[in-house]
Amino acid sequence: MPSPIEDYALISDCRTAALVSRDGSIDWLCLPRFDSPSIFGALLGDPAHGCWALRPLDEDASMSRQYLPDTFILVTRWETAGGVAEVHEFMPMSRHRTDLVRRVIGISGTVAFRTELRMRFDYARALPWVRQVGTDSEPALRATAGPDAVIVRGVALSASDHVHTGRITVAEGETRDLTLTWFLSHESVPHPLDIEDAIARTRSWWEGWASGIEHDGPHRDMVARSLLVLRALTNRDTGGIVAAATTSLPEDFGGSRNWDYRYVWLRDAALTLEVLISHGFLHEAQHWRLWLLRAVAGDPSEVQIMYGIAGERDLAERELTGLPGYEGASPVRIGNGAVDQYQGDVIGEVLVALEAARIAGLEESSFSWPLQRALLERVITGMDRPDNGIWEIRGEPQRFTHSRVMMWAALDRGVRAVREHSLSGDADRWVEIRDRLRSEIDERGVHADGYFVQHYGSDEVDASLLVLPQVGYCAADDPRMTRTVAQIEHTLLRDGLLMRYRTTSGVDGLAGGEHPFLACSFWLVEQYAASGRERDAEALMARLVGLSNDLGLLSEEYDVDGARHAGNTPQALSHLALVRAADALAGHSGRAADRR
């Protein structure tokens, strides 16, 4: 069985990522991109679906681990009866190649390691053709399956029933380097990596990026790690920001709420962009804005809510029957059916983020403002449609209050762009539509008891309503918001953590339930802080930060009964919401939310 979700560490080269368990097994790796087929898929099954284990022979060995500060170089320290050794694992930052390095360093005494390699390409659907291509002094193993190939160097491996095993021993001061390099199978084998140079370059790259983090408030270490996670999930080449590194980790253990998050949601990417901008990273905003232009090029009426990492549009959802799923939660899915949904809030999130970039000093280019005007027209033409909402319900579309408010926010940012930044556009028309929409929301989106509702005609509340003050629709202490918060606390809190909505209402059209959604609880921290409930904000924040794993990583949800992470990991939305909550505790806001 795979390890608990919270037991996994992330290593990344900003193109893809590997998940490494506390036992030293790489159970998830897709090459060469986040959304490529896996070579190691044990995370969604068992070792037979692909993994690479490396740990001491001593079964009683104890371990501890940490990242080198401000990097994704993972250091695992193993203490055995015979000695102490460390494994330094990372994915080198490189322009033209994809490598994974596992450096074993003897610290004291002597430590023997066993490694076990199971390569299963294409989501464990392709068993590779494997050949020994090295020498006794420089062992190497080449594996090929269709268009993909890898070469594994640094340890002599022998085969038995499609499993390759080997042993290495390190004494004090000795170093052994194990590497895996991906390449296209029709091309020549890449030359061996210069490990010393790769370590230096990779450490320098991450530390250089982290040195630009601006944060003077509480929980600085968690803020920095969260921003690093957001950078790790941002593709270096295209600028696309994926929602998570994994697919099909369950929201409901043993259930079917299993989705592929290895794509670029406009909403999640825009929210990520805002927190990066608010902490000093304007270059990432420019890179993503270029990605956005390429992705949505063409007719604005055909804008999707999500795209592939390079802007691909065909993300049709499929089920993989060969992978049994994490702890049996099935089906395992690749692609995501939400790509065909209409979600009315998405363009609002994009335009709010692009306004933040504009305020921060990113100049509009010859295409960026025309693109935003076109997106505004998309909002206007879709205003009469019910939608699937921020939570991508698969039930009947509704007029969700959050979605309607984000349409209002899109129009509001358009008006401000013209009137405050002297950009061209029909601001008078947008004002008329914006104000008409506000009147509709105030009339139909508010319950007779004075709280905002999940969707028109409903008595339910939804955690997404906590976003309304964030985008300036109302003040955090508006009586309607305080009543909404009271209703949310009454109906959606589970052991002090916040659910997205009541799944028992049937609104999402799915069987089963889910666990508290971490981003929503961070939104509640932000709401508490903004409405004068500082002690409640600080207490909830302390609890939420304590839910991260030992490396500061957060998944999508948290199972309070099982005291474990749930859902895809690490989750961009959880980490960006953590940063926003910390900013709110420090008295800062990244969304210019106080303009009403």
C-alpha positions in Angstrom: 0.0 0.0 0.0 1.2 3.6 -0.6 2.2 5.7 2.4 -0.2 8.3 4.0 -0.5 11.3 1.7 1.2 13.5 4.4 4.2 11.3 4.4 5.3 12.3 0.9 7.9 14.9 0.1 8.0 16.9 -3.1 11.1 17.4 -5.3 10.6 19.4 -8.5 12.4 21.0 -11.4 9.5 23.3 -12.2 8.5 21.0 -15.1 7.5 17.9 -13.2 7.8 16.5 -9.7 8.5 13.3 -7.8 6.9 12.3 -4.5 9.2 10.6 -2.1 7.8 8.6 0.9 9.3 8.7 4.4 10.4 5.1 3.6 12.6 6.3 0.8 10.4 5.2 -2.1 9.6 7.4 -5.1 6.0 6.4 -5.7 4.9 9.1 -8.2 6.8 10.6 -11.1 5.6 11.7 -14.5 8.1 12.5 -17.2 8.9 15.0 -18.5 5.9 17.1 -17.4 3.5 17.1 -14.5 0.7 15.9 -16.9 2.8 13.2 -18.7 2.1 9.5 -18.1 3.7 8.1 -15.0 6.8 5.9 -14.8 6.3 5.4 -11.1 2.6 5.0 -10.2 2.7 3.1 -6.9 0.9 6.1 -5.3 -2.2 5.0 -7.1 -1.8 1.3 -6.5 1.1 -0.7 -5.1 4.8 -1.2 -6.0 3.9 -3.3 -9.0 2.7 -0.1 -10.6 6.1 1.5 -10.5 8.4 2.8 -7.8 12.1 3.4 -6.9 12.9 2.4 -3.3 16.2 3.3 -1.6 16.7 2.7 2.1 19.2 1.0 4.5 19.2 -2.7 4.8 18.8 -2.3 8.6 15.1 -2.6 9.1 15.4 -0.8 12.4 17.0 2.3 10.9 15.5 5.6 12.1 15.1 8.6 9.8 14.6 12.3 9.8 14.3 14.7 6.9 14.3 18.3 5.9 14.8 20.5 2.8 18.0 22.4 2.5 16.7 25.9 3.4 14.8 27.7 0.7 15.2 24.8 -1.8 13.5 21.5 -2.9 16.7 19.5 -2.2 15.5 16.8 0.2 17.9 15.5 2.8 16.9 12.3 4.6 19.2 11.2 7.4 19.3 7.5 8.3 20.7 6.3 11.6 21.5 2.6 11.8 23.3 0.2 14.2 26.3 0.5 12.0 26.5 4.1 11.2 24.7 7.2 9.8 24.2 8.2 6.2 22.2 10.9 4.3 20.4 10.7 1.0 20.2 14.0 -0.8 17.5 13.9 -3.5 16.6 16.6 -6.1 15.7 17.3 -9.7 18.4 19.5 -11.2 17.3 22.9 -12.7 18.3 22.5 -16.3 17.3 23.9 -19.7 17.5 20.9 -21.9 17.3 17.7 -19.8 15.3 16.0 -17.1 17.1 14.2 -14.3 16.5 12.9 -10.8 19.5 12.6 -8.4 19.8 10.4 -5.3 23.1 11.1 -3.6 24.1 8.8 -0.7 26.6 10.3 1.7 28.3 8.4 4.5 28.3 10.5 7.7 29.8 8.0 10.2 30.4 4.3 10.4 29.2 2.2 7.5 25.7 2.0 6.1 24.5 -0.6 3.5 21.6 0.4 1.3 19.3 -1.6 -0.9 17.6 -0.2 -3.9 14.7 -1.7 -5.8 13.6 -0.3 -9.1 10.3 -1.0 -10.8 9.8 1.0 -14.0 6.3 1.0 -15.4 5.7 3.5 -18.2 2.4 5.0 -19.4 0.5 4.7 -16.1 1.8 1.2 -15.6 0.3 0.1 -18.9 3.7 -0.4 -20.6 6.5 -2.7 -19.3 9.7 -1.3 -20.8 12.4 -3.1 -22.7 15.5 -3.0 -20.4 19.1 -3.4 -21.3 22.4 -3.2 -19.4 24.5 -0.5 -21.3 27.2 0.3 -18.7 30.4 -1.3 -17.5 31.4 -2.9 -14.2 33.0 0.4 -13.1 30.2 2.6 -14.5 26.9 0.6 -14.4 24.0 1.8 -16.4 20.6 0.5 -17.2 18.5 1.7 -20.2 14.7 1.3 -20.3 12.6 2.0 -23.3 8.8 2.0 -23.8 7.4 3.7 -26.9 8.4 7.3 -27.2 10.0 7.4 -23.7 13.3 6.1 -22.4 15.3 6.5 -19.2 18.9 5.6 -18.2 19.7 4.8 -14.6 23.3 5.2 -13.5 25.4 4.7 -10.4 24.5 1.3 -9.1 24.7 -2.3 -10.5 21.2 -3.7 -10.9 20.2 -7.2 -11.4 16.7 -8.3 -12.7 14.2 -10.8 -11.3 10.7 -10.8 -12.6 10.9 -7.3 -14.0 12.3 -5.9 -10.7 15.8 -4.5 -10.6 17.7 -4.6 -7.3 21.1 -3.6 -6.1 23.1 -2.7 -3.1 25.6 0.0 -2.2 27.6 0.7 0.9 29.0 4.0 2.1 31.5 4.6 4.8 32.2 7.9 6.5 33.2 10.5 3.9 32.1 8.4 0.9 29.5 9.4 -1.7 27.5 7.4 -4.2 25.4 9.1 -6.8 22.3 7.3 -8.3 20.7 9.1 -11.2 17.7 8.6 -13.5 17.6 10.6 -16.8 14.6 10.8 -19.1 15.0 11.2 -22.9 13.1 10.6 -26.1 13.7 7.0 -27.1 14.7 7.9 -30.7 17.4 10.2 -29.5 20.9 9.5 -28.2 21.5 8.7 -24.5 22.3 11.9 -22.6 25.8 12.1 -21.2 26.3 11.6 -17.5 25.3 14.5 -15.3 28.0 16.5 -13.5 26.5 16.1 -10.0 28.6 18.7 -8.2 27.6 21.3 -10.8 24.0 20.2 -10.7 23.7 20.5 -7.0 25.4 23.9 -7.0 23.2 25.2 -9.8 20.0 23.9 -8.3 20.7 25.1 -4.8 21.6 28.5 -6.2 18.5 28.7 -8.4 16.1 28.0 -5.5 17.9 30.2 -3.0 18.1 33.0 -5.5 14.3 32.8 -6.1 13.5 32.6 -2.4 15.7 35.6 -1.7 13.1 37.8 -3.4 10.3 36.8 -1.0 8.8 39.9 0.7 7.0 39.1 3.9 7.2 40.9 7.3 4.4 39.2 9.1 3.7 36.0 11.1 4.4 32.4 10.1 7.2 33.5 7.8 8.7 30.1 7.4 5.4 28.6 6.3 4.8 31.6 3.9 8.2 31.1 2.3 7.7 27.4 1.9 4.2 27.9 0.5 5.5 30.4 -2.1 8.2 28.0 -3.0 5.5 25.3 -3.5 3.7 27.7 -5.8 6.9 28.3 -7.8 7.5 24.5 -8.0 4.1 24.1 -9.5 4.8 26.8 -12.1 6.3 25.5 -15.4 9.6 27.2 -16.1 9.1 27.1 -19.9 5.5 28.0 -20.4 4.4 29.9 -17.3 1.5 27.6 -16.7 0.6 27.0 -13.1 -0.8 23.5 -12.2 -3.3 23.1 -9.4 -1.4 20.1 -7.9 1.3 17.6 -8.7 -1.0 14.6 -8.6 -4.1 13.0 -10.0 -6.9 11.0 -8.3 -5.8 11.2 -4.7 -9.2 10.9 -3.0 -11.3 13.5 -1.4 -13.3 10.6 0.0 -11.2 7.6 1.0 -12.5 4.6 -0.9 -14.9 6.7 -2.9 -15.1 8.1 -6.4 -14.3 11.8 -5.8 -10.9 11.5 -7.5 -9.8 14.1 -10.0 -6.8 15.0 -12.1 -5.3 18.3 -10.9 -2.2 18.4 -13.1 -3.5 21.2 -15.3 -3.8 25.0 -15.3 -7.1 26.3 -14.0 -7.5 29.9 -14.9 -8.9 30.5 -11.4 -6.3 28.8 -9.4 -3.5 30.2 -11.5 -4.9 33.7 -11.1 -5.1 33.4 -7.4 -1.6 32.0 -7.3 -0.5 35.0 -9.3 -2.0 37.4 -6.9 0.0 36.1 -3.9 3.2 36.0 -5.9 2.7 39.6 -7.0 1.9 40.7 -3.4 5.2 39.2 -2.3 7.4 40.8 -4.9 7.3 38.4 -7.9 6.2 40.5 -10.9 8.2 38.5 -13.5 5.9 35.5 -12.9 2.9 37.7 -13.6 4.3 38.7 -16.9 5.2 35.1 -17.8 1.7 33.9 -16.9 0.0 36.8 -18.8 1.9 35.6 -21.9 0.7 32.1 -21.2 -2.8 33.4 -20.9 -2.7 35.1 -24.3 -1.5 31.9 -26.0 -4.0 29.7 -24.2 -7.2 31.7 -24.9 -6.2 33.0 -28.4 -9.1 33.1 -30.7 -12.8 33.6 -30.1 -13.4 34.8 -26.4 -16.7 32.8 -26.5 -14.5 29.6 -26.6 -12.5 30.4 -23.5 -12.1 27.3 -21.3 -11.9 27.3 -17.5 -8.7 25.2 -17.7 -5.9 24.3 -20.1 -2.8 22.1 -20.4 0.5 23.3 -19.2 1.4 24.8 -22.6 -2.2 25.9 -23.3 -3.5 22.6 -24.7 -7.3 22.5 -24.9 -8.1 18.8 -25.3 -8.2 17.5 -21.7 -11.0 15.0 -22.1 -11.5 12.9 -18.9 -10.7 9.2 -19.1 -10.6 6.4 -16.5 -7.5 4.2 -16.1 -8.7 0.7 -15.2 -5.1 -0.6 -14.7 -4.5 1.5 -11.6 -6.6 0.5 -8.6 -6.4 3.9 -7.0 -5.1 5.2 -3.7 -6.2 2.7 -1.0 -8.7 1.4 -3.6 -10.4 4.8 -4.3 -11.5 4.5 -7.9 -11.7 5.3 -10.6 -8.3 6.8 -11.4 -8.8 9.6 -13.8 -6.6 11.5 -16.3 -7.9 14.6 -18.0 -10.7 16.5 -16.3 -14.4 16.7 -17.4 -14.6 20.2 -15.9 -12.9 21.5 -19.0 -16.3 21.5 -20.7 -18.1 23.4 -17.9 -19.2 26.9 -17.8 -17.9 28.5 -14.5 -19.0 32.1 -14.3 -16.5 33.2 -11.7 -13.3 32.4 -13.6 -12.8 35.5 -15.7 -13.4 37.7 -12.7 -10.5 35.9 -10.9 -8.3 36.5 -13.9 -9.2 40.2 -14.2 -8.7 40.8 -10.5 -5.2 39.2 -10.7 -4.3 41.3 -13.8 -5.4 44.4 -12.0 -3.1 43.5 -9.1 -0.3 43.2 -11.6 -1.2 46.5 -13.1 -1.2 48.2 -9.7 2.2 46.6 -8.9 3.7 48.2 -12.0 3.4 45.6 -14.8 2.7 47.7 -17.9 0.0 46.8 -20.3 1.3 45.6 -23.6 -0.3 45.9 -27.1 -2.3 42.7 -26.5 -2.9 42.5 -22.8 -5.6 45.1 -22.4 -7.4 44.1 -25.6 -7.4 40.6 -24.2 -9.0 41.8 -21.0 -11.6 43.8 -22.9 -12.5 40.6 -24.9 -12.8 38.6 -21.7 -15.1 41.3 -20.3 -17.4 40.8 -23.3 -17.3 37.1 -22.5 -18.6 37.9 -19.0 -21.4 40.0 -20.4 -22.6 37.5 -22.9 -22.6 34.7 -20.3 -24.4 36.6 -17.5 -27.8 35.0 -18.0 -26.4 31.5 -17.9 -26.5 29.3 -14.7 -23.1 27.8 -14.1 -21.2 25.0 -12.4 -19.5 27.3 -9.9 -16.1 27.4 -8.3 -16.5 23.8 -7.0 -17.2 22.4 -10.4 -20.4 20.7 -9.4 -21.6 17.9 -11.7 -25.2 18.4 -10.7 -27.6 20.9 -12.2 -26.0 24.3 -13.0 -27.2 27.1 -10.7 -26.8 30.8 -10.4 -24.2 30.7 -7.7 -23.8 33.9 -5.6 -20.0 33.6 -5.7 -20.0 33.3 -9.4 -22.3 36.3 -9.8 -20.1 38.4 -7.5 -17.0 37.5 -9.5 -18.8 38.7 -12.7 -19.4 41.9 -10.8 -15.7 42.0 -9.9 -14.7 41.5 -13.6 -16.8 44.5 -14.6 -15.6 46.5 -11.6 -12.0 46.0 -12.6 -12.8 46.9 -16.2 -14.3 50.2 -15.0 -11.3 50.9 -12.8 -8.9 50.2 -15.6 -10.5 52.9 -17.7 -11.1 55.5 -15.0 -8.0 55.0 -12.8 -5.5 53.8 -15.3 -6.6 55.7 -18.5 -7.1 52.6 -20.6 -9.6 52.5 -23.4 -13.1 51.0 -23.0 -16.8 51.7 -22.6 -16.7 52.3 -18.8 -20.2 53.9 -18.8 -21.7 50.7 -20.2 -19.8 48.5 -17.9 -20.9 50.6 -14.9 -24.5 50.2 -15.9 -24.2 46.4 -16.2 -22.1 46.1 -13.0 -24.6 48.1 -11.0 -27.6 46.2 -12.4 -25.8 42.9 -11.4 -25.2 44.2 -7.9 -28.9 45.0 -7.5 -29.7 41.5 -8.7 -27.2 39.9 -6.2 -28.4 42.0 -3.3 -32.0 41.0 -4.1 -31.7 37.3 -5.0 -28.4 36.3 -3.4 -29.4 37.3 0.2 -31.7 35.1 2.4 -34.6 36.7 4.2 -32.6 36.2 7.4 -29.9 38.5 6.0 -27.1 36.2 5.0 -25.7 35.5 1.5 -26.8 32.1 0.0 -25.0 29.5 -2.0 -27.1 30.1 -5.0 -30.3 31.9 -5.9 -33.3 30.2 -4.3 -31.3 28.2 -1.8 -31.2 28.3 2.0 -27.7 26.9 2.0 -24.4 28.7 2.5 -21.1 28.0 0.9 -17.5 28.7 2.0 -16.9 30.5 -1.3 -19.0 33.4 0.1 -16.0 34.3 2.2 -14.4 35.6 -1.0 -17.0 38.5 -1.3 -15.1 40.9 1.0 -11.8 39.8 -0.6 -12.8 41.3 -4.0 -14.4 44.4 -2.5 -18.1 43.5 -3.0 -18.8 44.3 0.6 -16.9 45.0 3.8 -15.8 42.1 6.0 -17.9 43.5 8.8 -21.0 44.2 6.6 -24.0 42.8 8.6 -24.8 40.4 5.7 -21.3 39.0 5.9 -21.3 38.6 9.7 -24.6 36.8 9.4 -23.1 34.7 6.6 -20.1 33.8 8.7 -22.4 32.8 11.6 -24.4 30.6 9.3 -21.2 29.1 7.8 -19.9 28.4 11.4 -23.2 26.7 12.3 -23.5 24.5 9.2 -20.1 23.9 7.7 -17.6 23.7 10.5 -16.4 20.2 11.3 -14.3 19.9 14.3 -13.3 23.5 13.8 -12.4 23.1 10.1 -14.5 24.3 7.2 -16.3 22.2 4.6 -16.8 23.8 1.2 -20.6 23.2 1.3 -23.0 20.5 2.6 -22.6 17.6 0.2 -25.8 16.1 1.6 -27.7 18.9 -0.1 -27.2 17.1 -3.4 -26.0 20.2 -5.2 -22.9 18.6 -6.6 -24.6 15.6 -8.1 -22.0 13.2 -6.7 -22.1 10.2 -4.4 -20.3 10.2 -1.1 -18.9 13.0 1.0 -15.6 14.8 1.5 -13.4 16.3 4.2 -12.8 19.9 5.3 -11.2 21.9 2.5 -8.1 23.6 3.7 -8.3 26.7 1.6 -11.7 27.5 2.9 -10.4 27.4 6.5 -7.6 29.8 5.6 -10.3 32.1 4.0 -12.1 32.0 7.4 -8.8 33.1 9.0 -8.7 36.0 6.6 -12.4 36.9 7.3 -11.8 36.8 11.0 -8.8 39.0 10.8 -10.6 41.5 8.5 -13.7 41.7 10.7 -12.0 42.3 14.1 -11.9 38.7 15.3 -8.1 38.6 15.7 -8.0 36.0 18.5 -10.2 33.6 16.5 -8.0 34.3 13.4 -4.8 33.6 15.2 -6.1 30.4 16.9 -7.5 28.9 13.6 -4.3 29.9 11.8 -2.1 28.1 14.4 -4.2 25.0 14.0 -4.1 25.0 10.2 -0.3 25.6 10.1 0.0 22.6 12.4 -1.8 20.4 9.9 1.1 20.7 7.4 3.4 17.7 7.1 7.0 17.8 8.5 8.2 19.6 5.4 5.5 22.3 5.4 3.4 20.7 2.6 -0.4 20.8 2.5 -2.9 18.7 0.4 -6.3 19.7 -0.7 -8.4 18.5 2.4 -7.9 17.2 5.9 -9.6 14.1 7.4 -10.2 15.2 11.0 -11.3 11.7 12.1 -8.3 10.0 10.6 -5.9 12.9 11.4 -4.6 12.7 7.8 -4.3 14.6 4.6 -6.8 13.9 1.8 -7.0 14.9 -1.9 -4.3 15.9 -4.3 -1.0 17.2 -3.1 0.7 19.6 -2.7 -2.3 21.8 -3.5 -1.7 25.2 -4.8 -5.0 26.6 -3.5 -4.2 25.5 0.0 -0.8 27.1 -0.1 -1.8 30.4 -1.6 -4.7 30.6 0.9 -2.2 30.1 3.7 -0.1 33.0 2.4 -3.2 35.2 2.1 -4.2 34.3 5.7 -0.8 35.2 7.0 -0.9 38.5 5.1 -4.3 39.2 6.7 -2.9 38.6 10.2 -0.2 41.0 9.3 -2.8 43.6 8.3 -2.1 43.3 4.6 -4.3 42.4 1.6 -3.3 41.4 -1.9 -6.6 42.2 -3.6 -7.2 45.9 -3.1 -10.4 44.7 -1.5 -11.3 47.9 0.3 -12.4 49.8 -2.8 -16.2 49.7 -2.9 
